[in-house]
Amino acid sequence: MELIGLETLLLVLAISCLFIYSTWDKLYRKRNLPPGPTPLPLIGNLLKIKRGEMVKSLIEMGAQYGPVYTIYFAHRPVIVINGYKAVKEALIDQGEEFSGRGKMPSVDKIFDGFGVVFSNGERWRQLRRFSLSTLRNFGMGKRSIEERIQEEAQCLVEEVRNYKQKPTDPRNILAQAVSNVICSIVFGNRFEYEDMKFLKLLNLFNESFLLLSSTWGQLQEIIPTVMDHIPGPHQRINPIIETLLEFVSERVKMNQATVDPSSPRDYIDCFITKMQQENKDATSEFNMKNLLMTVLNLFFAGTETVGTTLRHGFLIILKYPEIQDKLHKEIDCVIGHNRSPNVEDRSKMPYMDAVIHEIQRFSDVIPINVPHTVIRDTTFRGFTIPKGTDVFPLLCSVLRDPSQFTTPDKFNPGHFLDESGCFKKNDAFMPFSTGKRICLGEGLALMELFLFLTTILQNYTLTSETQFTENDIAPRMTGFANVPINYEMTFKPRVV
């Protein structure tokens, strides 16, 4: 009797699951969403995502379902857009409709729609407009910020000299150098390389980057309600962000005590002054929460993405010594060794420019892009995307689009050189995304990459005892960010 009862229970469960699946399938098909795998109740399309390989899985599904398809994260539909033409059509041709910021469950509990990166609507417009203006006033894209980067690049050269050609992991020193540039704008000062408190913060940045990209972080994005109740490394993400916010809060309090509205020292001073000016305006978004979240946004983005790109770049240069030889020759010819590189040199150094662009394309630091959402009901390529639906415009699919790059999975500076060896632009170069949500710091990042890499190669030859393979330099293509392998290298002073 017990066996018959168990069989009956299993039969009822099976019939119930088939009924739910059939009902969901019919509802799903009627919504005129882009095609995609039919979701299962509760877990959506989780089983379509290979363990720890969300990016690769999304790319593979694009090959099956086309440039625009729907995937379900639990009960939540997400529209995935892949390939240069489709992403351009969405983010540029229909840029206003796709300008919203989508959900990112791993961090949404902390940011809660505040700060320039994770906000929407009027809040986002006010914060972005103010941030762009303030960053420009503090020299972004101008001579003054170029001089700050040049000074920091020389500090980096001197710090490397202290290593006395010992093998070292470049992660910390690159993060410190890059972070000092954005810190000089946001906080009004740089930090010494020996500052252990500052280094600890940068290590937290790196840890959060790794956690967001891990299998646990990917599951947090796909089935957040379930993962919120499961112990694991992903539970460290929010405490890390809270620790970083505490540091930002301390800096803001220091500024509040000494701010002079007539002579702002940094971004924080400007924001505090704006808060004071608009404290009686009920529509103003200049408040303490937006200040803290925006400063953390700028601090994080201005540190981790450029630092990670340089680490990829050093690794690639170690793999291809012939590329390093050509870079050295171009540096010697254009700049020599009696002065520091400057931004004007870039137009005379097409090979360096091409290598830097190819490092960014190939390393593909943020492959999925930060999620977007449509701000109104939108028709896209004949499909209907309801207002508030999240959208993943896959940057990796643009940067590796075979219609735009001849050898998309190989490192090839020729992607950005014409037949005469002159630098060649490519509209599919979108490591900073594109459209209305394009990265605020694009100009600053490009300036940093050129000046830091050129200054290091002007003074050093990069070597390693390890013989790196193409697999070693290839981006992992797993989750939120592509982080390079850990490696050690030696900075060998150049004899010229």
PEBELPE-V957132 format. One record per residue. SS is DSSP state (h for helix, s for strand, l for the rest). PHI is phi in radians with two decimals (NA if undefined). NEAR is the number of other C-alpha atoms within 8 Angstrom. Layout:
# PEBELPE-V957132
SS;PHI;NEAR + SS;PHI;NEAR
This chain:
# PEBELPE-V957132
l;NA;4 + h;-1.07;5 + h;-1.15;6 + h;-1.11;7 + h;-1.10;8 + h;-1.14;8 + h;-1.09;8 + h;-1.11;8 + h;-1.06;8 + h;-1.09;8 + h;-1.14;8 + h;-1.08;8 + h;-1.07;8 + h;-1.11;8 + h;-1.13;8 + h;-1.09;8 + h;-1.10;8 + h;-1.15;8 + h;-1.14;8 + h;-1.08;9 + h;-1.07;11 + h;-1.12;8 + h;-1.10;8 + h;-1.07;10 + h;-1.07;10 + h;-1.16;8 + h;-1.08;8 + h;-1.06;10 + h;-1.20;8 + h;-1.33;6 + l;-1.43;7 + l;1.03;8 + l;-1.30;11 + l;-1.00;10 + l;-1.14;8 + l;2.93;8 + l;-1.17;7 + l;-1.21;8 + l;-1.34;12 + s;-1.65;8 + l;-0.99;10 + l;1.30;6 + l;-1.84;11 + s;1.05;14 + l;-1.82;14 + h;-0.92;11 + h;-1.21;5 + h;-1.47;6 + l;-1.68;11 + l;-1.12;8 + l;-0.96;6 + l;1.27;11 + l;-2.31;12 + h;-1.10;13 + h;-1.09;11 + h;-1.03;9 + h;-1.14;11 + h;-1.14;10 + h;-1.12;10 + h;-1.10;8 + h;-1.18;9 + h;-1.09;12 + h;-1.13;8 + h;-1.50;6 + h;-1.83;10 + l;1.83;8 + l;-1.20;11 + s;-2.36;13 + s;-2.56;14 + s;-1.98;13 + s;-2.26;13 + s;-1.84;12 + s;-1.72;14 + l;1.00;12 + l;-1.57;9 + s;-1.66;7 + s;-1.32;10 + s;-2.21;12 + s;-1.59;13 + s;-1.83;14 + s;-2.04;13 + l;-2.37;15 + l;1.66;11 + h;-0.99;12 + h;-1.08;6 + h;-1.20;11 + h;-1.14;14 + h;-1.06;10 + h;-1.05;9 + h;-1.31;11 + h;-1.43;14 + h;-1.93;11 + h;-1.15;7 + l;-2.08;9 + l;-1.02;11 + l;-1.16;8 + l;-1.09;10 + l;-1.70;13 + l;-1.51;14 + s;-1.31;11 + s;-1.67;12 + l;-1.43;13 + l;-1.36;8 + l;-2.42;8 + h;-0.93;9 + h;-1.06;12 + h;-2.19;9 + h;-1.10;10 + h;-1.11;8 + h;-1.45;8 + h;-1.34;10 + l;0.91;7 + l;1.39;8 + l;-1.83;13 + l;1.53;17 + l;-1.13;12 + l;-1.39;9 + l;-1.85;12 + l;-1.65;11 + l;-2.41;10 + h;1.06;7 + h;-1.12;6 + h;-1.02;10 + h;-1.10;13 + h;-1.08;9 + h;-1.12;9 + h;-1.21;12 + h;-1.19;9 + h;-1.04;8 + h;-1.12;8 + h;-1.13;8 + h;-1.06;9 + h;-1.10;8 + h;-1.18;10 + h;-1.09;11 + h;-1.15;10 + h;-1.09;7 + l;-1.61;11 + l;1.86;11 + l;-1.08;11 + l;1.47;9 + l;-2.07;8 + h;-1.08;7 + h;-1.10;9 + h;-1.28;11 + h;-1.03;13 + h;-1.13;8 + h;-1.11;9 + h;-1.16;12 + h;-1.05;13 + h;-1.10;8 + h;-1.20;11 + h;-1.10;13 + h;-1.21;9 + h;-1.08;8 + h;-1.12;10 + h;-1.04;11 + h;-1.17;8 + h;-1.15;9 + h;-1.08;9 + h;-1.04;8 + l;-1.18;6 + l;-1.28;8 + l;0.90;6 + l;1.11;8 + l;-1.46;7 + l;-1.01;9 + s;-2.58;8 + l;-1.44;9 + l;-1.39;9 + h;-1.00;9 + h;-1.12;10 + h;-1.19;9 + h;-1.21;11 + h;-1.07;13 + h;-1.13;12 + h;-1.10;11 + h;-1.14;13 + h;-1.10;12 + h;-1.06;12 + h;-1.21;12 + h;-1.20;12 + h;-1.12;12 + h;-1.14;11 + h;-1.49;12 + h;-1.39;12 + l;-1.81;10 + l;1.49;10 + l;-2.74;8 + l;-1.72;8 + l;-2.12;8 + l;-1.20;5 + l;-1.15;9 + l;-1.53;4 + l;-1.30;8 + h;-1.22;7 + h;-1.12;6 + h;-1.18;8 + h;-1.08;11 + h;-1.08;8 + h;-1.10;9 + h;-1.14;11 + h;-1.15;9 + h;-1.19;10 + h;-0.97;10 + h;-1.10;9 + h;-1.11;8 + h;-1.15;11 + h;-1.02;12 + h;-1.17;10 + h;-1.16;12 + h;-1.08;15 + h;-1.60;13 + l;-1.31;11 + h;-1.00;10 + h;-1.10;12 + h;-1.12;13 + h;-1.12;14 + h;-1.11;10 + h;-1.08;13 + h;-1.30;11 + h;-1.45;9 + l;-2.28;12 + h;-1.06;11 + h;-1.09;6 + h;-1.25;7 + h;-1.19;10 + l;-1.05;9 + l;-1.88;6 + l;-1.94;6 + l;-1.19;8 + l;2.87;7 + h;-1.02;8 + h;-1.09;11 + h;-1.23;9 + h;-1.42;8 + h;-1.07;13 + h;-1.13;11 + h;-1.05;8 + h;-1.11;10 + h;-1.09;10 + h;-1.14;9 + h;-1.11;8 + h;-1.13;11 + h;-1.15;11 + h;-1.09;8 + h;-1.09;8 + h;-1.07;11 + h;-1.07;9 + h;-1.06;8 + h;-1.14;9 + h;-1.13;10 + h;-1.10;8 + h;-1.06;8 + h;-1.19;10 + h;-1.02;9 + h;-1.30;6 + h;-2.29;6 + l;-1.12;9 + l;-2.15;7 + l;-0.96;8 + l;-1.43;4 + l;-2.53;5 + l;-1.15;10 + l;-1.62;7 + l;-2.86;12 + h;-1.04;14 + h;-1.07;12 + h;-1.00;14 + h;-1.09;12 + h;-1.18;10 + h;-1.05;10 + h;-1.08;9 + h;-1.12;9 + h;-1.06;10 + h;-1.15;7 + h;-1.19;7 + l;-1.98;9 + l;-1.17;8 + l;-1.83;5 + l;-1.63;6 + l;-1.16;5 + l;-1.61;4 + l;-1.26;8 + l;-1.76;8 + l;-1.62;11 + l;-2.38;8 + h;-1.13;6 + h;-1.14;8 + h;-1.18;12 + h;-1.10;12 + h;-1.07;13 + h;-1.22;13 + h;-1.20;12 + h;-1.07;12 + h;-1.14;11 + h;-0.96;11 + h;-1.17;10 + h;-1.05;12 + h;-1.19;9 + h;-1.11;8 + h;-1.34;13 + h;-1.86;12 + h;-1.30;13 + h;-1.21;9 + h;-1.22;12 + h;-1.07;12 + h;-1.16;13 + h;-1.10;12 + h;-1.13;11 + h;-1.11;12 + h;-1.03;13 + h;-1.07;10 + h;-1.06;9 + h;-1.09;10 + h;-1.12;10 + h;-1.14;11 + h;-1.13;12 + h;-1.23;11 + l;-2.10;8 + h;-1.05;8 + h;-1.17;6 + h;-1.20;8 + h;-1.07;11 + h;-1.04;8 + h;-1.17;9 + h;-1.14;11 + h;-1.03;10 + h;-1.11;8 + h;-1.16;11 + h;-1.08;13 + h;-1.08;10 + h;-1.29;7 + h;-1.53;9 + l;-1.89;11 + l;1.36;9 + l;-2.27;8 + l;-1.85;5 + l;-2.61;6 + l;-1.43;8 + l;-1.08;10 + l;-2.30;9 + h;-1.10;9 + h;-1.08;6 + h;-1.12;10 + h;-1.04;11 + h;-1.17;7 + h;-1.74;7 + l;-2.21;11 + h;-1.09;12 + h;-1.22;14 + h;-1.04;12 + h;-1.07;12 + h;-1.17;15 + h;-1.10;9 + h;-1.12;11 + h;-1.07;11 + h;-1.22;13 + h;-1.05;13 + h;-1.16;11 + h;-1.11;12 + h;-1.25;14 + h;-1.28;11 + l;0.87;13 + l;-1.06;12 + l;-2.07;12 + l;-1.16;14 + l;-1.48;13 + l;1.45;11 + l;-1.32;8 + l;-0.97;13 + s;-1.83;14 + s;-2.58;14 + l;-1.51;17 + l;-1.57;11 + l;-2.68;8 + l;-0.96;9 + s;-2.27;10 + s;-1.68;8 + s;-2.39;8 + l;0.92;4 + l;1.52;5 + s;-1.79;9 + s;-1.89;12 + s;-1.97;11 + l;-1.12;9 + l;-0.89;10 + l;1.54;9 + l;-1.34;12 + s;-1.29;13 + s;-2.32;14 + s;-1.90;13 + s;-1.45;12 + l;-1.24;14 + h;-1.12;15 + h;-1.06;10 + h;-1.29;11 + h;-1.42;14 + h;-1.22;16 + l;-2.14;12 + l;-1.30;11 + l;-1.12;8 + l;-1.36;5 + l;-1.97;9 + l;-2.30;10 + l;-1.16;7 + l;-2.22;8 + l;-1.06;11 + l;-1.74;6 + l;-2.03;6 + l;-1.35;9 + l;-2.60;7 + h;-1.02;11 + h;-1.06;7 + h;-1.04;10 + h;-2.11;12 + s;-2.28;14 + l;-1.55;9 + l;-1.12;5 + l;-1.60;5 + l;1.47;8 + l;-1.51;9 + s;-1.12;11 + l;-2.21;9 + l;-1.29;5 + l;-2.46;7 + l;-1.10;5 + l;-1.46;8 + l;-1.38;9 + l;-2.28;11 + l;-1.16;11 + l;-1.73;7 + l;1.18;10 + l;-2.78;11 + h;1.42;9 + h;-1.22;9 + h;-1.80;7 + l;-1.02;9 + l;-0.94;8 + l;-1.02;5 + l;-1.74;7 + h;-0.96;9 + h;-1.09;8 + h;-1.12;9 + h;-1.10;10 + h;-1.11;8 + h;-1.14;10 + h;-1.10;11 + h;-1.03;11 + h;-1.17;13 + h;-1.24;14 + h;-1.18;11 + h;-1.16;9 + h;-1.14;11 + h;-1.15;13 + h;-1.09;10 + h;-1.27;12 + h;-1.15;12 + h;-1.84;10 + s;-2.40;10 + s;-1.83;10 + s;-1.56;12 + s;-2.36;9 + l;-2.68;10 + l;-1.31;5 + l;-1.52;4 + l;-1.62;6 + l;-1.40;8 + l;-1.78;7 + h;-1.12;7 + h;-1.16;5 + h;-1.11;7 + h;-1.54;13 + l;-1.20;8 + l;-1.10;10 + l;-1.24;7 + l;0.94;11 + l;-1.90;13 + l;-2.16;17 + l;-0.98;12 + l;-2.28;13 + l;-1.69;15 + l;-1.85;11 + l;-1.21;10 + l;-1.11;6 + l;-1.28;5 + l;-2.67;6 + l;-2.02;9 + s;-2.59;12 + s;-2.13;11 + s;-1.66;12 + s;-1.71;9 + s;-0.97;7 + l;-1.41;8 + l;-1.87;3 + l;-2.22;2
